[in-house]
Amino acid sequence: MLKTYDFVLVGRPMTNIHPDSVAVRLLDNEGFGSEVYFKVEKVLKGEIKQDIVIINQNSFSSCTLGVKLGDRYLLFGHIKNYAPPLGDFNPIVKIDSVTEKQEIFYVPADNTSIIGDYIKTLKDKFDIVHTSSCGLFNERTRFYRQARKWIKMGRAMNQV
């Protein structure tokens, strides 16, 4: 993971990104989020312009993690968003010209999201780190503690 990702950061999610949504404000009140402002405490890999970045989780799926605002996380992220387009999927029927058999394919009905579009308007003010739950680890997890040890060991070996 350390080689694969562009960023490895330690920090805390502060608040959800607000495209003036009642649902997003409710998440703040409940203390949870997924598209958030993230206060960086330590940069372990990559370069950022300031100590607050935007976390853009790549998809709304079982891989998307609801983070607890204020908790400490180890974050693995990318500079670019490698996620497929978001949105509903519409069925399209194609007929095979030889067998005349019908096949159904599902294609995105729309590849935009309100939060995604809102995040794009902030890209000049904040670094955007694209990730998913595969790249966010709460400090209470064993992986968080082990990854911190691996990073320290890697730095020590690079100094030899």
Secondary structure, 3 states (H helix, E strand, C coil): CCCCCCEEEEEEEEEECCCCCHHHHHHHHHCEECCEEEEEEEEEECCCCCCEEEEEECCCCCCCCCEECCCCEEEEEECCCCCCCCCCEEEEEEECCCCCCEEEEEEECCCCCHHHHHHHHCCCCCEEEEECHHHEEECCCHHHHHHHHHHHHHHHHHHC
